[in-house]
Amino acid sequence: MNPHEGTVMEKRVMYPRMELESRFDEEARNRLVPDLFEDFPFHGYNRVLDRIVEVSGARPDETVLELGIGTGTLARRFLESACRVIGLDFSEARLAEAKRKHPGLTLHRVDLRRVWPTIERPIHHVVGAYFLHELTLGGKLLVVRRALDLLPDNGRVLIGDVAFASRSARTAASLRYRDRWDPKQHYWAADEMAQHFAGIGIRTTFEALTPCAALLTFERAGQSDRLRRAN
């Protein structure tokens, strides 16, 4: 294997979040200023991350697994709530920066499409932000299913990401944001997502937060159906 292959792949495949997160961390540390990112694809970035934490309902001493932890911008919110955070990411540089900023993190370098490391249980919450759009639909299905397997029966995977209500809305957005649209990315469409995840027994929920971002929730279909009947 070429020793430089990982570095080249990171530059080619992984979304450039490190610069973004460094800016956010430096300029909006207290999260009391207006959202800094008001344009595609990070319009509402601050709001999306806060919504993930809110919906998770994570409590002190619970364990959160973050997919694509980057430099720890979302993880910081959970650490502030006294949660334990385990982070997975492909980028060695981002993991090093996350560890520098938050020494209490437990981190693993891994390509989520391949073999995952052994992760200590229990895991109470699985979250991620602005990461899974880098994977094809097949890659998304694989990662979410693996994440659900780490959770209890009533567990949910919460993903904040660039996402649209339908395939047609995604196409319209590609024209509206043509100067910033990256055709190499695999941005979510809720109708496509629901159709394909239902085929592997996963129920999905789409909550639009901005014109180009949403909170995506994944749970086992059987558990969701039982809860709905109970209510």
N, C-alpha and C positions, 0 to 999 in steps of 0.2 A: 504494500500500500504506500502510495506517495505520502511522505510525512507532511506535505503542505496541503493535502487534499481537504482536510477538515476546514482549514482557514478559507480556502477558495470556496468551498460549499457554503460556509456561513455567509460570505459576501454575496453569493449568487442567490441563495434560497431564502435565508432568514430576513425578515423584515427589519429595517434599521431602527430598532426601538431604543438602542443604547443612547444615542444622541438625544432623542426625544425625552427619554426618562431622566437624563442628566439635567436637561433644561427644566423639566417639570420639578424635579427635586430641588433645584437651586432657587427657582423663581417663585414656586408656589408651595413651599414647604408646609405652611400652616393651613393651606386649602381654604383661606378666607378671602382670597382675591378672586376676581372673575376668571372663568375658565380661559386658559391661555390658547387653547387650540380650537378655533372657531371655524375651521375649514376642513374639507375632506382630506384625508380619511379620519382625522382625529377630532372632528367636531364633537364636543361634549365629552372629551376624554375623562375629565375630572368627575363628571356626573356618572359616567358608566362605571368607573371603579367604585365610587361610593355606593352605587345601587347594588353591585355584587355583594358588598359587605352587608348592606342592609337586608337584602333578601336571604342571605345565608343564615342570619340569626345566630352566628357563631358566638359562643360564650367563652369566658375565661377557661383556660386549661384544655379546651378542645383542640384537636389537631386538624389543620387545614393543609391539603395537598394542592399546590399550585402548579399547573401545567404551563410551561413557558414562562418561568418566573422573571426572566429578564434581569434587571438590576434591582428589583425588589420594591418597586413603587406600590403595587397592590399589596404585596406581603407586609409592607410597613403598616398598613391600616389594620391588618389582623394582629400584628405584633402589639400595636397600641391597645388592642382589646384583650391583651394577655393570652392570646392563642399561641400554640406551637405551630410553626410553619415548616413544611417540607417542600422544597422546590425542585422541579425538574426543568432542565433547559439544555439545548444543544451547544450553546455558545460558551466556551471556556472563559472568554473575556467578560461576558455579562455575569456569569456565576462568580467570578473573582470580585467584580465590582459589588455585587449583592452581598457577598460575604464581608467585604470591607465595610460597607455601610451598616450591615446588620449581622454581627458575629453570631447571634443566636440561631440563625437559620440552619437547617439541615438541608444540604444541597447535593444533587446528583447530576452529573453530565450524562445525557442520554438522548438519542434520537427516538422520539416517542413512537415512531412507526416500527421500531425494532424491539429487541428484548428489553423489558424494563428491569431495573434493579429490584431486589427484595425490599419492600417498604414496610416498615414497622406498623402494625395495627394497634389500636383501632384508628381508622381515618373517619373523621366526622363530616368533613366537607371537602369537595373537590371544586376548584375554581380555575379560571384562566381569563386572560384579557389580551386582545389584539395579537393572537398567536395562531389559532386554528385556521384562519383564512389562508395561511401559507400552505395548507395541505389540501390535496384533492378530496373530493367527497368520500372516496374509499378510505383515505387516511383519517378523515374526521370520524367516520363510523368506527374504525378500529380503535382510535384513542378514547372516544367516549365510552364504548363498550368496556374497554379495559378499566377505565376509571370507575364505572359503575360497579364492576366486580370487586373493587376495593372497599365499597361502601356497604353499610347495612341495607336491609330490604327497602327501607323508606328513604334511602339516601338520594341526593340530587347532585348533578353536575351543573354548575353555573358558569356560563361563558359570556363575557362581554366582548363584542367584536363588531367589525364592519359587516352590516347585514341589512337586508331589504325584505319587504313583506312578500314579494313574489319575484319570479324570474323576469316578468315584464318590467317590474319596478327596478330591478337590477340593471336591465338593459337600458332603461331610460336614464339611470344614474351614470352609466358609463358614457353616455353622450353629454350629460349635464356637467360632469367632472372630467371631460376628456383630456384636459391638460394635466391632470394629476392622477388619472386612472392607470393602475398598473395591470396590464393584461396577464401578467404571470401569476397574479394572486387569484385565489378561489373564494371570492366573497360569497357570503351566505345568501340564500333566498329561502324564506320561511316555507313556501309551499313545497319546494324541492326537498328541504330538510325533513318536513313532516312525512312526506311520502316514503323516503328511503329509510328513515329511522324506524318508522312503523313496521317495516319489513323485517327488522331484527328485534322487535318487541320493545322498542323504546318510545315513550311518549314525549313529545316536544312542546314547548311553549315559547312564543315569540313576544317580547315586550319592546316595542319601539321606544327609544329614548331620545334620539335625534334623527334628522333626515337620513343619516347614513350609519347609525349604530343602534344596537339592540342588546337586551339581555336575553340570552338563549338558555332555557332550562331543559334538562334531560333527566328522565326518571324511568324506572321500569314500568311498562304499561300495566302489568297486573296490579302493582301497588297503587298506581294512580286510579285505576278502575275501582278498586276496593274502597279507597278513600272517598271517591265520588258517590258511590252507592251508600256509604255510611252517612254522608251528609244529606 
